[in-house]
């Protein structure tokens, strides 16, 4: 009669099982680290260097030489390792560049799309709490079509007919919006534009016209100031035509009307020669 024998392995002691688990974990960590090192080594090989950069979009203010000189020294890494956010910042640091997008295109190619600033006005930051007549200017820069202040070579726009906006810091967008309403009104009635717009720290506006006349606009909301100026600009041509002279200045800060000064015209009464003074 045959006999059947079975053998059941006795379980490993707990300390042996722990040692085996730790050894397996260490082996997995070593393998992962080796893989990471290998990928890192491979990614840094010269074979993945950027071969070409294509620039699209607005490039009227920047030449290829300007972009190479200002942006390329700031780029680090290769096609695989380059940080695209840092690359975008490198191109946005180039003068006249407002916004940039950077993307990878295989093989080993970067495509950069640029949006340049479009100058709308000169910008003068006034000293804190300066009034509208103050000439205390902190700096002079440019304002783009979005009302944003930016830095660029002012000589690049010396041939462009740009107005000057002067006001407190962070008021450039509001000032450009105001100028865009006042200037067409002026052109429509006086055949000249607003060459300069000042805003005081307390919110008082002053416009200087292209022929030199100064108009004190006073304070108020944008709609109130524009309406006040519109009433003035609609009637002043009749006054200058009547006296056949030019406008020197106007003050619109009066509730019931405005005061004007005309070239060669005075409202001061002069006593005749020999008359006794009271």
Buried (B, 14 or more C-beta within 10 A) or exposed (E): EEEEEEEEEEEEEEEEEEEEEEEEEEEEEEEEEEEEEEEEEEBBEEEBEBEEBEBEEBBEBBEEEBBEEBBEEEBEBBBBEBEEEEBBBBBBEBBBBBBBBBEBEEEBBBBBBBEBBBBBBBBBBBEEEBBBEBEEEEEEBBBBEEBBBBEBEEEEBEEEEBBBBBBBEEBBEBBBEBBBBBBEBBBEBBEBBBBBBBBBBEBBBBBBBBEEBBBBBBBBEEEEBBEBBBEBBEEBEEBBEEEEEEBBBBBBBEEEEBEBBBEEBEEEEEEEEEEEEE
